[in-house]
Amino acid sequence: MEQARIDSIGLTDSALSATEQMAFDERLALEAQPTVRVFTWNSPAISLGFKQAPPAWLEEARWRDAELELVERPTGGGIAFHGSDVSISVVAPRRAGVSPHALVSAACDSATRLCRAYGLEATTELVSGQTSRVTYCLTQSSPYAVFVCGRKAGGFALRRFPDSWLVQGSLLVRPLPAVLAEALPRGVRAALEERAVSLSEASGKWVDEADAAQRWLAEWVGGMMRCETCQKDVPTVMRVVAAKGYNRSLARPLYNCRECFEKKEKTKPYAQISRKTREPTQNRQDEMHEHVQSEFRLGEFER
């Protein structure tokens, strides 16, 4: 596969709603913005695959009354369950030599490495004998699936946009939130208990979604990065992507280790936007990334 440039890699604010998370991915894909982002979900939700009909048992009014979210993903696949998982999205420009299969395979590979980082035996299934559309991602065989100890822990889907490929995937970190599990039909719950597994269940110990998200980014990057201020090699580099009074288009931003980043921020005249206080910026790119709190630099990569 030809080398592809990813300009942005990082964590996205989990305070976004399910609808906002999916709209964010679609906007990045439509603008062909090369991105890898990892995020958790603010509240329990299910996501339908692109143009997937809701299941007959789902009463949307009752679902929302229970404070559960329902959203359609911009990629295909079956129903995915959120609220105790970590999700990833990858946007890569469409051009000759960039293989979509290799792109999804790279995402699957990063997920299996994450599982192994927790001491778990993980494998991927890149092809599937499933001929009909998958209804539930974690209970049925599907291409680009991740298995832990023989049970399904995650899945990935791909969609072609005019100028880019969008990959979306999810990995179950803990058992489904109780409010979500209780809202599902008994048969669906039974199938999940039999065929799916979370990282916490498989490892026999608590696995935190925030920790899993950070580790997943590290597995994707697959190495150390250099702070452009102190020149030290570190696992994480950061920079401001949105702040009141700051426009990153006026100068090339520097990527800093956490220590250099915090030292610089104490001397800046502007205030960073956080989850609690968030304001849009005028620059279009800054507006698109206003919810991204940290970024990690990734140069040329090849999967």
Phi and psi in degrees as a GROMACS rama.xvg file:
@    title "Ramachandran Plot"
@    xaxis  label "Phi"
@    yaxis  label "Psi"
@TYPE xy
-64.4468  147.743  GLU-2
-64.0551  139.565  GLN-3
-120.845  142.856  ALA-4
-94.7983  124.544  ARG-5
-107.841  116.107  ILE-6
-84.2439  -24.7263  ASP-7
-137.931  130.733  SER-8
-140.975  125.005  ILE-9
178.91  -174.383  GLY-10
-92.173  143.495  LEU-11
-112.417  144.772  THR-12
-52.895  121.694  ASP-13
-75.9029  -4.15326  SER-14
-73.9935  -9.42473  ALA-15
-67.4757  147.808  LEU-16
-74.1828  168.496  SER-17
-59.5838  -42.032  ALA-18
-62.829  -41.548  THR-19
-66.5711  -38.8426  GLU-20
-61.3226  -46.153  GLN-21
-70.3705  -35.7067  MET-22
-65.6904  -35.9583  ALA-23
-61.4913  -47.551  PHE-24
-60.5422  -44.3288  ASP-25
-64.9206  -39.0024  GLU-26
-63.8753  -43.1827  ARG-27
-60.9232  -40.7172  LEU-28
-68.3189  -41.9765  ALA-29
-64.9798  -33.1473  LEU-30
-89.8059  0.883069  GLU-31
53.1177  42.0237  ALA-32
-84.6449  108.606  GLN-33
-62.8044  115.064  PRO-34
-147.892  144.279  THR-35
-124.213  122.867  VAL-36
-133.97  144.844  ARG-37
-119.975  138.13  VAL-38
-151.066  157.893  PHE-39
-110.02  172.534  THR-40
-106.727  136.354  TRP-41
-69.6058  -31.7403  ASN-42
-148.261  160.182  SER-43
-57.7723  140.695  PRO-44
-159.008  162.649  ALA-45
-122.083  146.229  ILE-46
-118.643  133.689  SER-47
-88.8303  148.523  LEU-48
-66.5044  164.248  GLY-49
-55.1373  121.765  PHE-50
60.3629  26.0776  LYS-51
-83.8793  132.266  GLN-52
-72.1726  139.329  ALA-53
-61.5207  147.714  PRO-54
-66.3849  155.414  PRO-55
-60.8836  -30.2929  ALA-56
-76.3485  -14.0302  TRP-57
-82.0394  113.376  LEU-58
-102.219  107.494  GLU-59
-59.5018  -39.3129  GLU-60
-64.058  -44.9341  ALA-61
-65.9802  -35.9485  ARG-62
-62.7351  -46.9713  TRP-63
-72.286  -30.3603  ARG-64
-62.4862  -28.4953  ASP-65
-84.4913  8.31943  ALA-66
61.6228  36.9192  GLU-67
-105.36  143.626  LEU-68
-98.5066  150.599  GLU-69
-133.134  128.944  LEU-70
-147.537  153.109  VAL-71
-99.9763  130.997  GLU-72
-78.49  154.67  ARG-73
-80.7802  0.711718  PRO-74
-116.65  169.999  THR-75
-82.4855  -154.554  GLY-76
93.3927  -177.807  GLY-77
-95.4133  -172.331  GLY-78
-63.5108  130.743  ILE-79
-114.363  148.222  ALA-80
-108.247  132.428  PHE-81
-128.305  159.705  HIS-82
123.248  -16.9272  GLY-83
-139.089  23.6325  SER-84
-122.186  172.376  ASP-85
-120.946  135.069  VAL-86
-116.041  155.773  SER-87
-135.566  146.245  ILE-88
-134.204  140.718  SER-89
-129.372  126.772  VAL-90
-116.465  126.631  VAL-91
-133.81  137.193  ALA-92
-62.3102  144.926  PRO-93
-82.2057  122.968  ARG-94
-160.364  164.254  ARG-95
-58.0693  133.73  ALA-96
94.6811  -14.2343  GLY-97
-92.6844  111.173  VAL-98
-87.8802  121.455  SER-99
-63.8764  -35.7928  PRO-100
-61.8956  -43.0295  HIS-101
-65.948  -32.8042  ALA-102
-65.6455  -47.9191  LEU-103
-67.1266  -38.1416  VAL-104
-60.7686  -37.9709  SER-105
-63.9997  -39.6338  ALA-106
-65.2075  -43.2259  ALA-107
-60.4949  -42.6462  CYS-108
-62.8594  -39.3968  ASP-109
-64.2263  -34.4528  SER-110
-69.5566  -40.1004  ALA-111
-67.5059  -36.6627  THR-112
-65.2891  -36.6111  ARG-113
-61.1825  -46.5615  LEU-114
-59.3013  -43.1727  CYS-115
-67.0464  -26.6191  ARG-116
-64.7632  -23.2959  ALA-117
-94.5654  11.5462  TYR-118
78.8157  22.4186  GLY-119
-104.624  147.625  LEU-120
-82.1317  116.06  GLU-121
-129.547  142.012  ALA-122
-136.072  164.047  THR-123
-118.922  151.805  THR-124
-120.632  103.839  GLU-125
-85.2094  -21.5414  LEU-126
-126.629  159.885  VAL-127
-144.685  150.051  SER-128
-85.5971  1.03934  GLY-129
-64.3817  124.327  GLN-130
-102.279  -27.1606  THR-131
-97.351  168.207  SER-132
-65.901  138.414  ARG-133
-72.9603  132.76  VAL-134
-89.3747  -46.8631  THR-135
-123.607  121.364  TYR-136
-57.9183  -45.8314  CYS-137
-83.303  -6.59378  LEU-138
-111.793  -4.71743  THR-139
-129.536  154.277  GLN-140
-67.146  140.368  SER-141
-157.581  154.988  SER-142
-67.9906  153.938  PRO-143
60.1987  54.5927  TYR-144
-113.664  153.512  ALA-145
-116.166  129.111  VAL-146
-116.548  138.152  PHE-147
-122.072  121.626  VAL-148
54.0624  36.995  CYS-149
82.7528  -0.167088  GLY-150
-119.8  153.044  ARG-151
-75.975  130.081  LYS-152
-117.966  -14.5948  ALA-153
-168.633  166.447  GLY-154
-153.02  161.626  GLY-155
-134.645  152.831  PHE-156
-140.316  156.376  ALA-157
-129.481  144.452  LEU-158
-141.471  140.569  ARG-159
-90.3884  128.043  ARG-160
-108.125  169.776  PHE-161
-51.9748  -40.4314  PRO-162
-124.539  9.23244  ASP-163
-154.366  167.697  SER-164
-109.333  138.748  TRP-165
-117.978  124.49  LEU-166
-111.989  131.463  VAL-167
-126.004  140.903  GLN-168
-150.272  164.274  GLY-169
-146.838  144.147  SER-170
-128.077  125.917  LEU-171
-76.2408  119.737  LEU-172
-96.9615  -42.4348  VAL-173
-130.418  165.649  ARG-174
-55.4658  155.251  PRO-175
-55.0113  144.665  LEU-176
-54.4509  141.513  PRO-177
-55.9592  -41.5267  ALA-178
-64.379  -32.5632  VAL-179
-76.1792  -45.8352  LEU-180
-59.4851  -41.135  ALA-181
-68.9228  -22.2161  GLU-182
-84.6408  -8.3918  ALA-183
-89.1768  150.599  LEU-184
-60.5254  152.736  PRO-185
-57.7631  -39.4355  ARG-186
-64.3338  -37.0283  GLY-187
-68.7287  -43.1243  VAL-188
-60.1958  -41.9078  ARG-189
-64.5409  -40.9845  ALA-190
-65.343  -38.4042  ALA-191
-64.7102  -43.3647  LEU-192
-63.538  -32.1757  GLU-193
-84.7714  -37.7384  GLU-194
-112.383  -14.7048  ARG-195
-113.705  160.012  ALA-196
-151.994  144.084  VAL-197
-95.8581  162.692  SER-198
-62.7594  -36.8932  LEU-199
-63.1843  -45.0457  SER-200
-64.3253  -44.078  GLU-201
-67.5426  -35.5004  ALA-202
-86.8948  -16.1204  SER-203
73.2658  17.4495  GLY-204
-148.448  163.424  LYS-205
-66.957  130.377  TRP-206
-120.629  125.667  VAL-207
-91.0833  137.093  ASP-208
-62.3782  -39.8341  GLU-209
-63.2511  -41.5434  ALA-210
-65.2072  -42.0643  ASP-211
-63.2788  -37.9542  ALA-212
-63.4968  -45.5075  ALA-213
-62.6205  -42.2393  GLN-214
-67.2975  -35.7098  ARG-215
-63.7972  -41.7855  TRP-216
-59.635  -44.3913  LEU-217
-62.1279  -38.4778  ALA-218
-67.9317  -35.1169  GLU-219
-67.9517  -46.8832  TRP-220
-62.9299  -42.0144  VAL-221
69.1373  27.5436  GLY-222
172.522  -172.957  GLY-223
-90.0354  155.84  MET-224
-125.223  162.17  MET-225
-106.277  130.744  ARG-226
-71.2838  127.998  CYS-227
-82.5156  0.681186  GLU-228
-100.75  -55.7566  THR-229
-96.5749  -8.89662  CYS-230
68.1216  17.661  GLN-231
-85.4445  146.359  LYS-232
-84.2941  123.41  ASP-233
-137.014  159.605  VAL-234
-75.3548  -19.8129  PRO-235
-136.964  132.301  THR-236
-123.22  152.343  VAL-237
-136.269  157.673  MET-238
-158.191  160.081  ARG-239
-72.8329  133.169  VAL-240
-114.462  -17.5253  VAL-241
-157.558  129.567  ALA-242
-160.176  151.452  ALA-243
-67.3622  124.592  LYS-244
85.4549  8.87051  GLY-245
-124.668  132.456  TYR-246
-128.927  108.717  ASN-247
-71.4616  -9.9592  ARG-248
-76.0557  -12.1843  SER-249
-81.5457  -20.0321  LEU-250
-157.342  152.886  ALA-251
-69.9282  122.851  ARG-252
-74.0902  150.885  PRO-253
-98.5207  141.324  LEU-254
-93.2383  127.719  TYR-255
-123.148  151.582  ASN-256
-67.5434  166.59  CYS-257
-58.3922  -40.8509  ARG-258
-63.9136  -47.7569  GLU-259
-65.9481  -38.611  CYS-260
-59.5933  -47.9495  PHE-261
-67.0803  -36.5795  GLU-262
-62.9909  -43.0738  LYS-263
-67.4582  -39.8017  LYS-264
-64.3281  -26.7389  GLU-265
-70.1873  -19.5805  LYS-266
-102.715  -3.39822  THR-267
-81.5898  143.743  LYS-268
-77.6747  -14.6765  PRO-269
-99.6416  165.773  TYR-270
-109.242  130.542  ALA-271
-67.0878  148.124  GLN-272
-80.6775  131.801  ILE-273
-117.214  -176.164  SER-274
-60.955  -36.8986  ARG-275
-82.2848  -33.9399  LYS-276
-124.048  107.386  THR-277
-129.793  127.131  ARG-278
-130.66  139.151  GLU-279
-71.3021  154.749  PRO-280
-106.369  168.533  THR-281
-81.3461  -32.7366  GLN-282
-67.4399  134.78  ASN-283
-61.8665  -44.1824  ARG-284
-66.1044  -40.6224  GLN-285
-62.5951  -39.1014  ASP-286
-62.4094  -38.987  GLU-287
-65.555  -30.901  MET-288
-105.605  16.5547  HIS-289
-61.6495  -22.96  GLU-290
-91.4653  -7.58711  HIS-291
-81.9174  122.087  VAL-292
-93.1655  -24.7246  GLN-293
-149.444  149.663  SER-294
-127.108  154.798  GLU-295
-126.441  133.294  PHE-296
-84.4474  131.479  ARG-297
-128.706  123.617  LEU-298
-84.7313  -136.137  GLY-299
-74.5717  136.73  GLU-300
-135.207  157.109  PHE-301
-139.026  129.725  GLU-302
